[in-house]
Amino acid sequence: MNFKKYLFLLSAFVLFTTPLFSQITIPKILGHNMVLQQLKAVPVWGTATPGEKISVAFAGQNKTTVADKSGKWSIKLSPMKASFMPREMTIKGKNTIVLKNILVGEVWLCSGQSNMEYAMRKYSKFQTAVKGYKPPEDDLNNANNTNIRIFLDRRKYMDPSPEHLGWDAAMGKPLVDFSAVGYYFAKDLYTKLHVPIGMISAAVPGSRIEPWIQASKMEIEPKLKNGKILNKLSADGGDIGKFYDTMIQPIIPFALKGMLWYQGESNCFLNENIRYAYKLKTLIESWRNDWKDKKMPFYFVQIAPYNYSASKDRPLTAEQLPEFWEAQKLTLHLKNTNTIAITDLVDSIADLHPGYKWEVGRRLSLLAANKAYGQTNVVYSGPVFQKMKIVNNTIEVSYSNTGSGLSSRNGKPLSWFTIAGADGKFVPAKAEISGNKVIVSAPEVQHPYSVRFGWNEAAQSNFINKEGLPAVPFRSDNPWEKLF
């Protein structure tokens, strides 16, 4: 073999047996204008040539590592305090990446289906607010929030960006396509914390919950407390893992404070109840495990009133939605989970996408302020059923989250209460506020046994606390509570 031919073959061997990481690459979630989570270790990761030495410098820290045999590398910056100072991050190896205009503050992920994806641009035609919940100002056209940064996670555009773009200030054109719930959550939270806020929106219209869960995590047979075992969750289909693989996995392990979830309509149409509870439980636990934070706050929206019983695809009753609410609430057994009710934010139960997203975002912010940030003076929920007591021919209902007192929104008698005797036949009931309790009765039920509130897909009760937040629907005869 002549020398030239030997060199050619050797070069070809090296070319085709060496990984193609000629330069450092980083995931798209790491880029200019991003917000890093304060008071937590902050992962920075990517790919490079195997064995390549990598250094990351930011805010006076300089950390080094070496890419492993597969070319992957990762370091963790030490926890930092919030900072409005725009700083640069320098990542060095054979090449150098400089990320600019980086802040440190609070970072949240918001995910789900169309009501979470519901973009700010849709307010361009939203001229009037029937119920009086008007946007605080014309954010669609005038927002200028340089300390709120947004990242729109799109499943077809999550490959590494050569320009390291993806994060933007919450203003102008980038805001037009961003989640309205996510933006208004960040805007209200900013007024409460006075630190930079970073929001990542990963939502897909019409999506069921299954595509958001890693496929391997769905291979379980839920076991109820009575010993009954449900069929495997994965048997429900629904493109399991599709959006997890393309939208969630690419941002792991970007440091987060917490997660917001607004999804369920697609599963409610499928007549789901207890099975959805286990799916949501699986999602929460698996995402927390992915981020190696079993205590990460996870807050979700109780889906809005809608005329599900009019569906032509499968027979549904007017109680399907309340049963779904009940399934959502079962996951409150998990620590650091909570929810908000939005039964009052609907103009028509024929609209699957109610428009008051600014108020949905604000209520999630109230919840985060109270639970995630310890601002216990912030009232985040309307009255929540705590217990009932039978007193003669009435039922005395006790509540938590009463705020500064129970009230009627319009001054009229409380609506959407029903009561039943041992026969289980519910009838409309009279409900009167007595301190922080409600006394419920009906002349035709002399020996009451159970009570329900708002147990109908159309229920939009006037029952609130004095902070104006709606009471949460419930039934005292919940068959799943002791089995989950």
The 8 nearest C-alpha neighbors of each residue, nearest first, counted from 0:
[[1, 5, 2, 4, 3, 6, 8, 7],
 [0, 2, 4, 3, 5, 6, 7, 8],
 [1, 3, 5, 4, 6, 0, 7, 8],
 [4, 2, 6, 5, 1, 7, 0, 8],
 [3, 5, 7, 6, 2, 1, 8, 0],
 [4, 6, 2, 8, 3, 7, 9, 1],
 [5, 7, 9, 3, 4, 8, 10, 2],
 [8, 6, 4, 10, 5, 9, 11, 3],
 [7, 9, 11, 5, 10, 6, 12, 4],
 [10, 8, 6, 12, 11, 7, 5, 13],
 [11, 9, 13, 7, 12, 8, 6, 14],
 [10, 12, 14, 8, 9, 13, 15, 7],
 [13, 11, 9, 10, 15, 14, 16, 8],
 [12, 14, 10, 16, 11, 15, 17, 9],
 [15, 13, 11, 12, 16, 17, 10, 18],
 [14, 16, 12, 13, 17, 11, 18, 10],
 [15, 17, 13, 14, 12, 18, 11, 19],
 [16, 18, 15, 14, 13, 19, 12, 20],
 [19, 17, 20, 16, 48, 70, 49, 69],
 [18, 20, 21, 17, 48, 14, 22, 47],
 [21, 19, 48, 47, 22, 18, 46, 23],
 [20, 22, 19, 48, 47, 23, 93, 18],
 [23, 21, 20, 47, 94, 24, 93, 48],
 [22, 24, 47, 46, 94, 92, 25, 20],
 [23, 25, 46, 45, 22, 47, 26, 159],
 [24, 26, 45, 159, 44, 27, 46, 29],
 [27, 25, 159, 28, 29, 45, 24, 158],
 [26, 28, 159, 29, 160, 157, 158, 163],
 [27, 29, 26, 250, 30, 165, 253, 150],
 [30, 28, 27, 26, 25, 33, 163, 31],
 [31, 29, 163, 164, 98, 33, 28, 32],
 [30, 32, 99, 98, 33, 100, 163, 164],
 [33, 31, 100, 101, 166, 167, 99, 30],
 [34, 32, 101, 166, 31, 30, 35, 148],
 [33, 35, 102, 197, 103, 101, 104, 36],
 [36, 34, 103, 104, 102, 37, 33, 106],
 [37, 35, 105, 104, 106, 254, 103, 255],
 [36, 38, 104, 79, 80, 81, 39, 103],
 [37, 39, 78, 79, 80, 36, 40, 81],
 [40, 38, 78, 37, 41, 36, 79, 77],
 [39, 41, 78, 77, 76, 75, 42, 38],
 [40, 42, 76, 75, 254, 39, 43, 77],
 [43, 41, 75, 74, 253, 76, 44, 40],
 [44, 42, 74, 73, 75, 41, 45, 76],
 [45, 43, 73, 72, 25, 74, 42, 46],
 [44, 46, 25, 24, 72, 71, 26, 73],
 [47, 45, 71, 24, 70, 23, 72, 25],
 [46, 48, 23, 20, 70, 22, 66, 49],
 [47, 49, 20, 70, 51, 21, 50, 66],
 [50, 48, 70, 68, 66, 67, 51, 69],
 [49, 51, 66, 65, 67, 48, 52, 68],
 [50, 52, 66, 48, 65, 49, 53, 47],
 [51, 53, 65, 64, 92, 50, 66, 54],
 [54, 52, 92, 64, 63, 91, 65, 51],
 [55, 53, 63, 91, 62, 90, 64, 56],
 [54, 56, 90, 62, 61, 89, 63, 91],
 [57, 55, 61, 89, 60, 88, 62, 90],
 [56, 58, 88, 60, 59, 87, 61, 55],
 [59, 57, 60, 56, 86, 88, 87, 61],
 [60, 58, 57, 61, 56, 88, 62, 76],
 [59, 61, 57, 56, 58, 62, 76, 55],
 [60, 62, 56, 55, 57, 59, 54, 63],
 [61, 63, 55, 54, 56, 60, 74, 64],
 [64, 62, 54, 53, 55, 61, 52, 74],
 [63, 65, 53, 52, 54, 74, 66, 72],
 [66, 64, 52, 51, 50, 53, 67, 72],
 [65, 67, 72, 50, 70, 49, 71, 51],
 [68, 66, 70, 49, 69, 71, 50, 65],
 [69, 67, 49, 70, 50, 66, 71, 48],
 [68, 70, 67, 71, 49, 66, 18, 48],
 [71, 69, 49, 47, 66, 67, 48, 46],
 [70, 72, 46, 66, 67, 69, 45, 47],
 [73, 71, 66, 45, 44, 46, 67, 65],
 [74, 72, 44, 43, 45, 42, 75, 71],
 [73, 75, 43, 42, 44, 64, 76, 62],
 [76, 74, 42, 41, 40, 43, 77, 73],
 [75, 77, 41, 40, 42, 78, 74, 62],
 [76, 78, 40, 75, 79, 41, 39, 60],
 [79, 77, 39, 38, 40, 37, 76, 41],
 [80, 78, 38, 37, 77, 81, 39, 103],
 [79, 81, 37, 38, 82, 103, 78, 104],
 [82, 80, 104, 103, 37, 194, 79, 83],
 [81, 83, 103, 84, 102, 80, 104, 194],
 [82, 84, 102, 85, 195, 103, 81, 194],
 [83, 85, 82, 86, 102, 101, 100, 103],
 [86, 84, 100, 101, 102, 83, 87, 99],
 [87, 85, 101, 100, 84, 99, 102, 88],
 [88, 86, 99, 98, 100, 101, 89, 57],
 [87, 89, 57, 98, 97, 56, 90, 99],
 [88, 90, 97, 56, 55, 96, 91, 87],
 [89, 91, 55, 96, 95, 54, 97, 56],
 [92, 90, 95, 54, 53, 94, 89, 96],
 [91, 93, 53, 94, 52, 95, 23, 54],
 [94, 92, 22, 91, 95, 23, 51, 21],
 [93, 95, 92, 91, 22, 23, 96, 90],
 [94, 96, 91, 90, 92, 97, 93, 89],
 [97, 95, 90, 89, 91, 98, 94, 23],
 [96, 98, 89, 88, 99, 90, 87, 95],
 [99, 97, 31, 88, 87, 30, 89, 96],
 [100, 98, 87, 31, 101, 86, 32, 97],
 [99, 101, 85, 32, 86, 31, 87, 102],
 [100, 102, 32, 86, 85, 33, 99, 34],
 [103, 101, 34, 85, 83, 82, 35, 84],
 [104, 102, 35, 81, 82, 34, 37, 36],
 [105, 103, 81, 195, 37, 36, 194, 196],
 [104, 106, 196, 36, 197, 37, 256, 195],
 [107, 105, 197, 255, 256, 36, 198, 196],
 [108, 106, 257, 198, 258, 255, 256, 199],
 [107, 109, 199, 258, 198, 200, 259, 110],
 [110, 108, 259, 200, 258, 260, 199, 201],
 [109, 111, 202, 201, 260, 200, 259, 115],
 [112, 110, 262, 202, 261, 260, 115, 203],
 [111, 113, 204, 203, 262, 202, 206, 205],
 [204, 114, 112, 116, 115, 117, 205, 203],
 [113, 115, 117, 116, 112, 352, 261, 262],
 [116, 114, 113, 117, 261, 112, 111, 178],
 [115, 117, 113, 178, 202, 114, 118, 112],
 [118, 116, 114, 115, 178, 113, 179, 119],
 [119, 117, 178, 176, 177, 179, 120, 116],
 [118, 120, 179, 175, 121, 122, 177, 176],
 [121, 119, 175, 122, 118, 123, 176, 139],
 [122, 120, 123, 119, 118, 124, 125, 117],
 [121, 123, 125, 124, 120, 119, 139, 126],
 [122, 124, 121, 125, 120, 139, 126, 119],
 [125, 123, 122, 126, 121, 120, 127, 354],
 [124, 126, 122, 123, 127, 121, 128, 354],
 [125, 127, 124, 128, 123, 122, 133, 129],
 [128, 126, 125, 129, 133, 131, 124, 130],
 [127, 129, 131, 130, 133, 132, 126, 125],
 [128, 130, 131, 127, 346, 132, 133, 345],
 [131, 129, 128, 132, 346, 344, 133, 345],
 [130, 132, 128, 129, 133, 127, 134, 355],
 [133, 131, 130, 128, 134, 355, 358, 129],
 [132, 134, 131, 128, 135, 127, 355, 136],
 [133, 135, 136, 357, 132, 137, 358, 138],
 [134, 136, 133, 137, 138, 357, 132, 358],
 [137, 135, 134, 138, 133, 141, 142, 139],
 [136, 138, 139, 141, 140, 134, 135, 142],
 [139, 137, 142, 141, 140, 136, 134, 135],
 [138, 140, 137, 141, 119, 142, 175, 120],
 [141, 139, 138, 137, 142, 171, 170, 175],
 [140, 142, 138, 137, 139, 143, 170, 171],
 [141, 143, 138, 170, 144, 140, 139, 171],
 [144, 142, 170, 145, 141, 169, 171, 168],
 [143, 145, 169, 147, 146, 170, 142, 168],
 [144, 146, 168, 147, 143, 169, 148, 170],
 [145, 147, 195, 144, 148, 196, 168, 83],
 [148, 146, 196, 144, 145, 169, 195, 197],
 [147, 149, 168, 197, 167, 169, 146, 196],
 [150, 148, 198, 167, 166, 197, 199, 169],
 [149, 151, 166, 199, 165, 152, 198, 200],
 [152, 150, 200, 199, 153, 177, 149, 201],
 [151, 153, 201, 200, 150, 246, 154, 199],
 [154, 152, 156, 155, 151, 157, 246, 201],
 [153, 155, 245, 246, 156, 157, 152, 242],
 [156, 154, 153, 157, 245, 158, 246, 152],
 [157, 155, 153, 154, 158, 152, 159, 27],
 [156, 158, 155, 154, 27, 153, 159, 152],
 [157, 159, 156, 27, 160, 26, 155, 249],
 [160, 158, 27, 26, 25, 157, 161, 24],
 [159, 161, 163, 162, 27, 164, 158, 26],
 [162, 160, 163, 159, 164, 24, 27, 25],
 [161, 163, 160, 164, 30, 31, 159, 165],
 [164, 162, 30, 160, 161, 31, 27, 165],
 [163, 165, 162, 30, 166, 31, 160, 27],
 [166, 164, 150, 167, 30, 27, 163, 28],
 [165, 167, 150, 32, 33, 149, 164, 148],
 [168, 166, 149, 148, 32, 169, 165, 173],
 [167, 169, 148, 145, 170, 147, 149, 144],
 [170, 168, 144, 174, 148, 147, 149, 167],
 [171, 169, 143, 142, 174, 168, 144, 173],
 [170, 172, 174, 173, 175, 140, 142, 169],
 [171, 173, 175, 174, 170, 176, 169, 140],
 [174, 172, 175, 171, 176, 170, 167, 177],
 [173, 175, 177, 170, 169, 172, 176, 171],
 [174, 176, 120, 119, 172, 173, 177, 139],
 [177, 175, 118, 174, 119, 173, 120, 178],
 [176, 178, 174, 118, 175, 119, 179, 151],
 [179, 177, 118, 116, 181, 180, 117, 115],
 [178, 180, 119, 182, 118, 181, 356, 117],
 [181, 179, 360, 356, 183, 178, 182, 184],
 [182, 180, 178, 184, 179, 183, 109, 185],
 [181, 183, 179, 185, 184, 180, 186, 178],
 [182, 184, 360, 186, 357, 185, 180, 181],
 [185, 183, 360, 364, 181, 361, 182, 187],
 [186, 184, 188, 182, 183, 187, 189, 196],
 [185, 187, 183, 189, 188, 184, 182, 190],
 [188, 186, 190, 189, 184, 185, 361, 183],
 [189, 187, 185, 191, 190, 364, 186, 184],
 [188, 190, 193, 186, 192, 187, 191, 185],
 [189, 191, 187, 188, 193, 192, 186, 194],
 [190, 192, 188, 189, 193, 187, 368, 194],
 [193, 191, 189, 194, 190, 188, 368, 372],
 [194, 192, 189, 190, 191, 195, 188, 196],
 [193, 195, 104, 192, 81, 189, 196, 105],
 [196, 194, 104, 146, 147, 105, 103, 83],
 [197, 195, 147, 105, 104, 106, 185, 148],
 [196, 198, 106, 148, 34, 149, 147, 105],
 [199, 197, 149, 107, 106, 108, 150, 148],
 [198, 200, 150, 108, 149, 151, 109, 107],
 [199, 201, 109, 151, 152, 110, 108, 202],
 [202, 200, 110, 152, 109, 199, 246, 151],
 [201, 203, 111, 110, 116, 112, 200, 115],
 [202, 204, 112, 206, 113, 116, 205, 111],
 [113, 205, 203, 112, 206, 116, 202, 114],
 [204, 206, 112, 113, 265, 203, 207, 264],
 [207, 205, 112, 204, 203, 208, 265, 210],
 [206, 208, 265, 209, 266, 210, 205, 237],
 [207, 209, 211, 210, 206, 263, 212, 262],
 [208, 210, 239, 211, 212, 207, 237, 240],
 [211, 209, 240, 239, 241, 242, 238, 212],
 [212, 210, 243, 242, 209, 240, 208, 213],
 [213, 211, 240, 209, 210, 282, 243, 214],
 [212, 214, 240, 216, 215, 243, 211, 239],
 [213, 215, 240, 239, 216, 217, 212, 218],
 [216, 214, 217, 213, 218, 212, 240, 219],
 [217, 215, 214, 213, 218, 212, 285, 219],
 [218, 216, 233, 215, 214, 219, 232, 213],
 [219, 217, 216, 233, 215, 231, 232, 220],
 [220, 218, 231, 217, 221, 232, 216, 233],
 [219, 221, 231, 230, 229, 228, 222, 232],
 [222, 220, 229, 228, 219, 223, 277, 231],
 [221, 223, 228, 227, 226, 229, 220, 224],
 [222, 224, 482, 227, 225, 226, 483, 228],
 [223, 225, 482, 226, 483, 222, 481, 227],
 [226, 224, 223, 227, 482, 222, 481, 228],
 [225, 227, 224, 223, 222, 228, 482, 229],
 [226, 228, 223, 225, 222, 229, 224, 221],
 [229, 227, 222, 221, 223, 220, 226, 230],
 [230, 228, 221, 220, 222, 231, 227, 223],
 [229, 231, 220, 232, 228, 234, 221, 219],
 [232, 230, 220, 219, 233, 234, 218, 229],
 [231, 233, 234, 217, 235, 219, 230, 218],
 [232, 234, 217, 235, 231, 218, 236, 239],
 [233, 235, 232, 236, 231, 230, 218, 217],
 [236, 234, 233, 232, 237, 231, 209, 239],
 [237, 235, 234, 238, 233, 239, 209, 232],
 [236, 238, 239, 209, 235, 210, 207, 208],
 [239, 237, 210, 241, 236, 240, 209, 242],
 [238, 240, 210, 209, 214, 237, 241, 236],
 [239, 241, 210, 213, 214, 243, 212, 211],
 [242, 240, 210, 243, 244, 239, 238, 245],
 [243, 241, 245, 210, 211, 244, 246, 240],
 [242, 244, 211, 247, 240, 246, 241, 245],
 [243, 245, 242, 248, 241, 240, 246, 247],
 [244, 246, 242, 154, 243, 247, 248, 241],
 [247, 245, 154, 242, 243, 249, 248, 244],
 [248, 246, 243, 249, 250, 244, 245, 251],
 [247, 249, 251, 244, 250, 243, 246, 245],
 [250, 248, 247, 251, 246, 245, 157, 26],
 [251, 249, 248, 247, 253, 28, 252, 246],
 [252, 250, 253, 248, 249, 290, 247, 289],
 [251, 253, 290, 250, 254, 42, 289, 248],
 [254, 252, 251, 250, 42, 255, 41, 28],
 [253, 255, 41, 36, 252, 42, 35, 256],
 [256, 254, 106, 257, 107, 36, 253, 108],
 [255, 257, 106, 107, 105, 295, 36, 254],
 [258, 256, 296, 107, 295, 255, 297, 108],
 [257, 259, 108, 297, 107, 109, 296, 298],
 [260, 258, 109, 298, 299, 297, 108, 110],
 [259, 261, 299, 110, 111, 109, 262, 298],
 [262, 260, 111, 300, 115, 299, 110, 112],
 [263, 261, 111, 112, 264, 260, 302, 208],
 [262, 264, 266, 265, 267, 302, 207, 208],
 [263, 265, 267, 266, 262, 268, 302, 207],
 [266, 264, 207, 268, 267, 263, 205, 206],
 [267, 265, 269, 263, 268, 264, 207, 271],
 [266, 268, 264, 269, 270, 265, 271, 263],
 [267, 269, 266, 265, 270, 264, 307, 271],
 [270, 268, 266, 267, 271, 265, 313, 315],
 [271, 269, 267, 268, 319, 272, 315, 266],
 [272, 270, 269, 267, 275, 266, 274, 323],
 [271, 273, 323, 326, 275, 274, 322, 276],
 [272, 274, 276, 275, 326, 277, 271, 479],
 [275, 273, 277, 276, 272, 271, 278, 232],
 [276, 274, 278, 277, 273, 272, 271, 279],
 [275, 277, 326, 273, 279, 274, 278, 327],
 [278, 276, 280, 274, 275, 279, 281, 273],
 [277, 279, 275, 281, 280, 276, 282, 274],
 [278, 280, 282, 276, 281, 277, 275, 283],
 [279, 281, 277, 283, 278, 282, 330, 276],
 [282, 280, 278, 284, 279, 283, 285, 277],
 [283, 281, 279, 285, 280, 284, 212, 286],
 [284, 282, 280, 286, 281, 285, 287, 279],
 [283, 285, 287, 281, 286, 282, 288, 280],
 [284, 286, 288, 282, 287, 283, 281, 289],
 [287, 285, 289, 288, 283, 284, 282, 290],
 [288, 286, 284, 290, 293, 292, 289, 285],
 [287, 289, 291, 285, 286, 290, 284, 292],
 [290, 288, 286, 287, 291, 285, 251, 252],
 [289, 291, 287, 288, 292, 252, 286, 251],
 [292, 290, 288, 289, 287, 293, 252, 286],
 [291, 293, 287, 294, 290, 295, 288, 289],
 [294, 292, 287, 295, 288, 291, 284, 290],
 [295, 293, 292, 296, 335, 334, 287, 297],
 [294, 296, 292, 257, 293, 297, 287, 256],
 [297, 295, 257, 335, 336, 258, 294, 298],
 [296, 298, 258, 336, 257, 259, 335, 295],
 [299, 297, 337, 259, 338, 336, 260, 258],
 [298, 300, 260, 338, 259, 261, 337, 301],
 [301, 299, 261, 339, 338, 302, 260, 340],
 [300, 302, 340, 339, 324, 303, 338, 299],
 [303, 301, 300, 263, 304, 264, 341, 262],
 [302, 304, 342, 341, 305, 301, 345, 344],
 [305, 303, 456, 457, 348, 342, 302, 345],
 [304, 306, 348, 307, 456, 349, 351, 303],
 [305, 307, 348, 308, 309, 349, 456, 457],
 [308, 306, 309, 310, 305, 315, 268, 317],
 [309, 307, 315, 316, 310, 317, 306, 314],
 [310, 308, 307, 306, 311, 315, 314, 316],
 [311, 309, 308, 307, 312, 313, 315, 314],
 [310, 312, 313, 309, 314, 308, 315, 307],
 [313, 311, 310, 314, 268, 269, 315, 309],
 [312, 314, 311, 315, 310, 269, 268, 270],
 [315, 313, 316, 310, 308, 312, 311, 309],
 [316, 314, 308, 319, 313, 307, 270, 317],
 [315, 317, 308, 318, 319, 314, 307, 320],
 [316, 318, 456, 455, 308, 319, 320, 315],
 [319, 317, 455, 316, 321, 320, 456, 322],
 [318, 320, 322, 316, 317, 321, 315, 323],
 [319, 321, 323, 322, 456, 318, 324, 267],
 [322, 320, 324, 323, 318, 454, 319, 455],
 [323, 321, 325, 319, 320, 324, 272, 318],
 [322, 324, 326, 320, 272, 325, 321, 319],
 [325, 323, 321, 327, 326, 322, 301, 328],
 [324, 326, 322, 328, 323, 327, 321, 329],
 [327, 325, 276, 323, 272, 329, 324, 328],
 [328, 326, 324, 325, 329, 276, 330, 323],
 [327, 329, 325, 330, 326, 331, 324, 338],
 [330, 328, 326, 331, 327, 332, 276, 325],
 [329, 331, 332, 328, 333, 280, 327, 276],
 [330, 332, 333, 329, 328, 336, 337, 334],
 [331, 333, 330, 329, 334, 336, 328, 483],
 [334, 332, 331, 330, 336, 335, 280, 329],
 [333, 335, 336, 332, 294, 331, 296, 337],
 [336, 334, 296, 294, 297, 333, 337, 295],
 [337, 335, 297, 331, 298, 334, 296, 333],
 [338, 336, 298, 331, 299, 335, 297, 339],
 [337, 339, 299, 298, 300, 301, 340, 336],
 [338, 340, 300, 301, 380, 341, 299, 363],
 [339, 341, 301, 342, 471, 300, 469, 338],
 [342, 340, 343, 344, 303, 339, 301, 359],
 [343, 341, 459, 303, 344, 340, 304, 345],
 [342, 344, 341, 459, 345, 469, 460, 340],
 [345, 343, 341, 342, 355, 346, 353, 303],
 [344, 346, 353, 347, 343, 348, 342, 304],
 [345, 347, 344, 348, 129, 353, 130, 350],
 [348, 346, 349, 345, 350, 305, 353, 304],
 [347, 349, 305, 350, 306, 304, 457, 345],
 [348, 350, 347, 306, 305, 351, 346, 307],
 [351, 349, 352, 348, 347, 353, 305, 345],
 [350, 352, 305, 353, 349, 348, 303, 264],
 [351, 353, 350, 114, 354, 113, 117, 303],
 [354, 352, 345, 350, 355, 351, 344, 346],
 [353, 355, 356, 352, 345, 125, 344, 122],
 [356, 354, 357, 358, 353, 344, 359, 132],
 [355, 357, 359, 180, 358, 354, 179, 360],
 [358, 356, 360, 183, 359, 355, 180, 134],
 [357, 359, 361, 356, 360, 355, 362, 132],
 [360, 358, 356, 362, 361, 357, 180, 363],
 [361, 359, 184, 180, 183, 363, 357, 358],
 [360, 362, 358, 364, 184, 363, 359, 187],
 [363, 361, 365, 364, 359, 360, 358, 366],
 [364, 362, 366, 360, 365, 361, 367, 184],
 [363, 365, 361, 367, 184, 362, 366, 188],
 [366, 364, 379, 362, 368, 363, 367, 361],
 [365, 367, 379, 363, 364, 369, 368, 370],
 [366, 368, 371, 364, 370, 369, 365, 363],
 [369, 367, 372, 365, 374, 366, 371, 370],
 [370, 368, 374, 375, 373, 366, 367, 377],
 [369, 371, 367, 373, 372, 368, 366, 374],
 [372, 370, 367, 368, 373, 369, 296, 366],
 [371, 373, 368, 374, 370, 369, 367, 375],
 [372, 374, 369, 375, 370, 371, 368, 367],
 [375, 373, 369, 368, 376, 372, 377, 370],
 [374, 376, 369, 377, 373, 370, 378, 368],
 [375, 377, 374, 378, 369, 373, 368, 379],
 [378, 376, 375, 369, 374, 379, 365, 368],
 [379, 377, 380, 402, 376, 365, 369, 466],
 [378, 380, 366, 365, 377, 362, 369, 381],
 [381, 379, 468, 400, 378, 339, 382, 469],
 [380, 382, 468, 470, 469, 464, 400, 463],
 [383, 381, 470, 400, 401, 398, 399, 471],
 [384, 382, 399, 398, 471, 400, 470, 385],
 [385, 383, 398, 386, 397, 399, 382, 473],
 [384, 386, 398, 397, 399, 383, 387, 396],
 [387, 385, 397, 396, 384, 388, 398, 475],
 [388, 386, 396, 395, 397, 394, 389, 385],
 [387, 389, 395, 394, 390, 396, 386, 397],
 [390, 388, 394, 393, 395, 391, 387, 447],
 [389, 391, 393, 394, 392, 388, 395, 447],
 [392, 390, 393, 389, 446, 394, 445, 447],
 [391, 393, 445, 446, 390, 447, 440, 394],
 [394, 392, 440, 390, 439, 391, 389, 447],
 [395, 393, 389, 439, 388, 438, 390, 396],
 [394, 396, 438, 388, 387, 437, 389, 439],
 [397, 395, 387, 437, 436, 386, 394, 438],
 [398, 396, 436, 386, 385, 387, 384, 395],
 [399, 397, 384, 385, 383, 382, 436, 401],
 [398, 400, 383, 401, 382, 385, 384, 397],
 [401, 399, 382, 402, 381, 383, 380, 398],
 [400, 402, 382, 404, 399, 464, 405, 403],
 [403, 401, 404, 400, 464, 378, 466, 465],
 [402, 404, 465, 401, 464, 466, 405, 378],
 [405, 403, 401, 402, 465, 464, 435, 406],
 [406, 404, 464, 401, 465, 435, 463, 432],
 [405, 407, 464, 463, 465, 462, 408, 404],
 [408, 406, 462, 410, 461, 409, 463, 413],
 [407, 409, 461, 410, 463, 462, 406, 467],
 [408, 410, 411, 407, 461, 412, 406, 462],
 [411, 409, 407, 408, 412, 406, 461, 413],
 [410, 412, 409, 407, 413, 408, 461, 414],
 [413, 411, 414, 410, 430, 407, 431, 429],
 [414, 412, 462, 430, 461, 407, 411, 431],
 [413, 415, 460, 416, 461, 412, 462, 430],
 [416, 414, 453, 452, 460, 417, 458, 413],
 [415, 417, 452, 428, 414, 451, 427, 453],
 [418, 416, 427, 428, 426, 451, 425, 450],
 [417, 419, 450, 425, 426, 449, 428, 451],
 [420, 418, 425, 424, 449, 423, 447, 448],
 [419, 421, 447, 448, 422, 446, 423, 444],
 [420, 422, 423, 448, 419, 447, 449, 446],
 [421, 423, 420, 424, 419, 448, 425, 447],
 [424, 422, 419, 421, 420, 425, 449, 448],
 [425, 423, 419, 422, 426, 420, 418, 421],
 [426, 424, 419, 418, 417, 423, 427, 420],
 [425, 427, 417, 418, 428, 419, 424, 441],
 [428, 426, 417, 416, 418, 425, 429, 441],
 [429, 427, 417, 441, 440, 416, 418, 426],
 [428, 430, 440, 439, 441, 431, 427, 416],
 [429, 431, 439, 438, 413, 437, 428, 440],
 [432, 430, 438, 437, 433, 439, 429, 413],
 [431, 433, 437, 436, 434, 438, 430, 405],
 [434, 432, 436, 437, 435, 431, 438, 405],
 [435, 433, 436, 432, 405, 404, 437, 431],
 [434, 436, 433, 405, 404, 401, 398, 397],
 [437, 435, 397, 433, 434, 396, 432, 398],
 [436, 438, 432, 396, 431, 433, 395, 430],
 [439, 437, 395, 431, 430, 394, 396, 432],
 [438, 440, 430, 394, 429, 393, 428, 437],
 [441, 439, 393, 429, 428, 394, 430, 438],
 [440, 442, 428, 444, 443, 429, 418, 427],
 [443, 441, 444, 445, 440, 428, 392, 429],
 [442, 444, 441, 445, 426, 440, 446, 419],
 [445, 443, 441, 442, 446, 447, 420, 419],
 [444, 446, 392, 447, 443, 442, 441, 420],
 [445, 447, 392, 444, 420, 448, 391, 421],
 [448, 446, 420, 419, 444, 445, 449, 392],
 [447, 449, 420, 421, 419, 446, 450, 389],
 [450, 448, 419, 418, 475, 447, 476, 420],
 [449, 451, 418, 475, 417, 474, 419, 452],
 [452, 450, 474, 417, 473, 416, 454, 475],
 [451, 453, 416, 472, 454, 473, 415, 417],
 [452, 454, 472, 415, 458, 455, 416, 460],
 [455, 453, 452, 321, 451, 318, 472, 473],
 [454, 456, 318, 458, 457, 317, 453, 321],
 [455, 457, 317, 304, 320, 458, 305, 318],
 [458, 456, 455, 304, 459, 348, 305, 306],
 [459, 457, 453, 455, 456, 460, 415, 454],
 [460, 458, 342, 343, 457, 461, 453, 304],
 [459, 461, 414, 462, 458, 415, 453, 413],
 [460, 462, 408, 407, 413, 414, 463, 409],
 [463, 461, 407, 460, 413, 470, 469, 406],
 [464, 462, 469, 470, 468, 406, 467, 407],
 [463, 465, 405, 406, 466, 404, 467, 381],
 [464, 466, 467, 404, 406, 403, 405, 463],
 [465, 467, 464, 468, 402, 403, 378, 463],
 [468, 466, 465, 464, 463, 469, 408, 381],
 [467, 469, 381, 463, 466, 464, 380, 470],
 [470, 468, 463, 381, 462, 471, 467, 343],
 [469, 471, 382, 381, 463, 462, 383, 472],
 [470, 472, 383, 340, 382, 469, 473, 381],
 [473, 471, 453, 452, 454, 470, 474, 321],
 [474, 472, 452, 451, 471, 475, 384, 454],
 [473, 475, 451, 476, 477, 450, 452, 454],
 [474, 476, 477, 450, 449, 451, 473, 387],
 [475, 477, 474, 478, 449, 450, 451, 473],
 [476, 478, 475, 479, 474, 480, 325, 473],
 [479, 477, 480, 476, 481, 482, 475, 474],
 [480, 478, 482, 481, 477, 483, 273, 329],
 [479, 481, 482, 483, 477, 478, 329, 325],
 [482, 480, 479, 483, 224, 478, 477, 225],
 [481, 483, 224, 479, 223, 480, 225, 478],
 [482, 223, 480, 481, 479, 224, 329, 273]]
